[in-house]
Amino acid sequence: MAAVAVVLTLLDGRDLPSSSVFMPRIIPDGWEAMPLSGPNHRRIDTLCALHAGLPEHYTVYHAVHWTNVEGAHAIYGEIDFVIVNLAGQILVIEQKSGLLAETPDGLATMRRQTSRLIQAQVAQTVDALRVRLMRALNVPDIHLEHLLYCPDHTVQNPATVGIASERLVDRAARDRLIEYIQTLLPPGEATTLAPRVHRFLQDVIQLQVDVGVLLGEARRLVTRVAGGLAYWARQLEMTPYRLRVTGTAGSGKTQLALAEFKAALAIGKRPLYVCYNRPLADHFASMVPEGGLAVSFHTLCDRVVQMNGETVDFSRGGAFEHLVHAAAAAPVPAAYLFDTVIVDEGQDFSAQWRDMVLRHARDDARLLWLEDPMQNLYSLAPVELAGWVRLRAQSNYRSPRPVVRWLQGVMHDQLAIEAAAPVSTSDVDIIAYEDTQGLHAAVKQAIKRCYAEGLREQDVAVLSWRGHEKSQLLTLSKLGVHRFRSFTGRYDLLGQPVFTHGDILLESVYRFKGQSAPAVVLAEVDFDALDERAMRKLFVGATRATIKLIVVASARAAALLDEMKAT
């Protein structure tokens, strides 16, 4: 199974993760929670060794896959670790796990009866990175070392591997990895170049945790968005800053929102992030530092109403309509004016909601509107944003390529999207069912298929096509041996959502918009015709998956999907 990818977004230098004075900084963080099993376990082993062995003078940037934002293919799958010392000098580590071949031309990887020389791979990667660093930093040269690490292979004939012995750590020498690193890259002394090197690695390689994994669960997995909005949109200059981003699922809209939010805080400004979905707002709020405000639209309305001395009784019918009316009539308190205003999932906003949110912006505020018309599940007309600059992003870097190709096959010319993710996993599975008993059996079968591909309970999200009122799944606490984790509809004293105890997330497609999970079981899919509304729901549900997608559909819907794909 393909490895989990690494998300690429903007990370401000002042938000680097802290570490012990005796240990290096590891960027991005959250790697400790990744399992020491599966396709990534060797790289996690190496991260553990680097974290335990290197002193605080070093910073380690890591990834399973990296991509250069300026190219369609660029540096992909060739760099595993970049280590930077106090002087801003760099050591690139390429790790080759598993058995290797010692050919007459040098050490090589073997795939499908073909070999690829490792020396050529490393040289190409190092040269490309060196050129880009020199150009970006405007320096005549850059100190860049490289090291090949083969933790599972013992070199039999060092004279023919094509790599100098001081730059090669094999299985026999893996206990001396830290020694090799420090020999090639001593700690050095602080220079003015070092912050620029870190800025390059953060802004161009752009590592950050994904904001969309399993509804606010602690940052555990990382995914990759390459060449995305978090880099390009922030290079645009305009006065005033009014940017409307129309981007497909997985193009990096929420990562851009995170970059804007953190950048505002970094210069002492106050940002506001608003979206329609409460789960996404809660999760976004858990990912950003204090100093700004990240809320759903209705929560923002409630804050305004309360600041003006009114309390809305949500137990009464029509409470939310009354809340919006009351907030629209109330003046905006000075404490609720912001220097940056970000609207996420703008396709869910009406013109009235647009005006209510944007009035929270100061006169010179940066305004950012993020939307995806294909995720408009409420049939709202697009809002007008006169005079705004529009940026379109049709590349999906999150969803596995087979998922996007399947959607393209089903929707044909109704879908303008490019499959740009590095992940190419197995094809989309469709399991048909006839009745409620068949639905339950099909969902259990789908979960077992996820497990068979190495995914765990916490990696799986079962998403119902239906809302809570009509779903046959969302009322379940368990299904066979599988226990579900689902929203109870209640919030704790700190305003955080309360979930039932379970291992597998169970949600509706509506509530899971803007988020993602490694494995998605899109269940209760049922329609008489694949009309525009059905296509949008299918698109939203399918593009939540970052590794594996299984569709559990009624017999008639499954037949229609097969028919659409065949035509």
Secondary structure, 3 states (H helix, E strand, C coil): CCCCCCCECCCCHHHCCCCCCCCCEEECCCHHHCCCCCCCHHHHHHHHHHHHHCCCCCEEEECCCCCCCCCCCCCCCCCCEEEECCCCCEEEEEECCCCCEEECCEEEEEECCEEEEHHHHHHHHHHHHHHHHHHHHCCCCCCEEEEEECCCCCCCCHHHCCCCHHHEECHHHHHHHHHHHHHHCCCCCCCCHHHHHHHHHHHHHCECCCCCECCCCCCCCCCCCCCCHHHHHHHCCCCCCEEEEEECCCCCHHHHHHHHHHHHHHCCCCEEEEECCHHHHHHHHHHCCCCCEEEEHHHHHHHHHHHCCCCCCCCCCCHHHHHHHHHHHCCCCHHHCEEEEEECCHHHCCHHHHHHHHCCEEEEEEEEEEECHHHCCCCCCCCCCCCCEEEEECEECCCCHHHHHHHHHHHHHHCCCEECCCCCCCCCEEEEECCHHHHHHHHHHHHHHHHHCCCCHHHEEEEECCCCCCCCCCCCCEECCEEEECEEEEECCCCCEEECCCCEEEEECCCCCCCEEEEEEEEEECCCCCCHHHHHHHHHHHCCEEEEEEEEEEHHHHHHHHHHHHC
